[in-house]
Amino acid sequence: SFGFKFLRILCLSMESQDNEKLIKVAFAVLTAILKICTLIYVGVRLEKSEMLNAQKRKCLSALAMDICLPCLLFSAVLPEADAQLLVEGWELLLWPFIYATVSALLGVLCCMAVGIPKQHLGAAAACAGFPNVNGFPVSVVSALGSAIPASETGYSAIVFLSIIQLTDGLLKYTLGPAIFRRDRRARNLGSSHDMPLGHSLHSIQDVNEQAAQPIDDDKTDWGLSHDQVCCVEPDWSRFDSYHVFQERPSRCMNDAKCSPLLQREKFQESRVGGLESWRWSLSVPSLADFQDVLRQIMPPQVTAVLLALAIGLGPAWAKGLLIPANEESFAALGFIYGVAQELGNGFVPLQMISLGGRMLNVVGDNGPLASKPANKQNRSKLLRISGAVGLARMILAPIVLYFVAYAIDIHYFHPRGQTRPLAFWAPALIVAAMPTANNMSTMADLIGSGRSIAAATTAMQLMAAPVVLVASLSVLLSAAQDLAT
């Protein structure tokens, strides 16, 4: 019969080398995603049993992001840190500029196709342009393990991923706020500081349309409540960096809903106008302002990577204090490196369990995708735009960026007689396929624009991530093997 012949042809084709390679990669990716999903399920169960709540999640996430992740990256980079690593991987410093530009453009085009109001294009571009580079990629690379072999010179995928992280934050936390502020200027609001930061009090209606109903102070620009948006924001983000190391207890640990930046007086002020607004907008940035920016673009995980690189590029004796040069040598401070390894091993379970607890709220009745009377009128438009951003971020961007990587390989590396290993290409393509960074919700909250888009599209992508990532990463990693050869 036709069905039997079709199955026979399919079975014969599966015996080919390419399909066998794809099956192996898909199985490795599936195993890695199942590990992550199992940890997330543990967090869901703990949240449902009330053993986990918002404040406990914040504690877990703070421990994971400010202590375990820096230790993981430090212990992974230090043994391999040398000048040859920068020679082999410096191009990855430019990768965030490429994927942010390509993804943002795709996000804008997809949203224009579904009819996004023009004053929200900035939020769509920012959410599509900046993927998650810490939680999910580190967890995926760690779970894949030996499925991504180290390069011939001994550099692992997690080390190449850390290079990408160095410039991602620098780009995300400088260009990202500017893109969100673009939307506020598009609404003709005047001064960028004449509205209480931390709130989006604008209607989804186009600039030429009349608002269908007034928006209360408790609602965002799409009719979502404050709680609906906040459940998507990360429990601990770059805006909270280094608060774990403060001598005095930070108030942010006592507030499970928002970043400590939102608790400052200037983010809680009412509408500012007249001379006071003029003074505030022209004030010279203080030392504290520069420190805040530095903490955002150089959080503990970035600082840990830079420290590891500095030690590795320094004199051999400095590295030898932490890692013995050979079996006969002794590392006087080897216990510090050992502690960093042990703490680093806790990042993936802590972060994924915390995410699982938060996911229960994201997909629940109080999540940004839930239907509420206040957002009933605009919900269908919000879902279309969120879906368009998710399509651009998790499906179209990885496809286009693979061909960009292929062009770079053909037209840049090959003419120079060079190739890059799978450990180089895999992290780059894994990051390209990740969902929107959760920090974009916090950033939108601080700017006062685009909170609903950031919350809804992030929630939608998180829900679709297990299925989409299995398919996209299987194809991308299989294709990355061709780039490596």
HUQUI-V669236 format. One record per run of one state. SS is the DSSP state (a for helix, b for strand, c for the rest). FROM is the first residue (numbers start at 1). LEN is the number of residues. If there is no record, write none. Layout:
# HUQUI-V669236
<<SS;FROM;LEN> <SS;FROM;LEN>>
This chain:
# HUQUI-V669236
<<c;1;1> <a;2;13> <c;15;2> <a;17;32> <c;49;5> <a;54;25> <c;79;4> <a;83;31> <c;114;4> <a;118;12> <c;130;1> <b;131;1> <c;132;3> <a;135;13> <c;148;9> <a;157;30> <c;187;32> <b;219;1> <c;220;5> <b;225;1> <a;226;5> <c;231;7> <a;238;3> <c;241;2> <a;243;3> <c;246;5> <a;251;4> <c;255;5> <a;260;4> <c;264;1> <a;265;4> <c;269;5> <a;274;9> <c;283;4> <a;287;11> <c;298;2> <a;300;14> <c;314;2> <a;316;5> <c;321;13> <a;334;11> <c;345;2> <a;347;16> <c;363;10> <a;373;3> <c;376;3> <a;379;38> <c;417;5> <a;422;11> <c;433;3> <b;436;1> <c;437;2> <a;439;9> <c;448;3> <a;451;34> <c;485;1>>
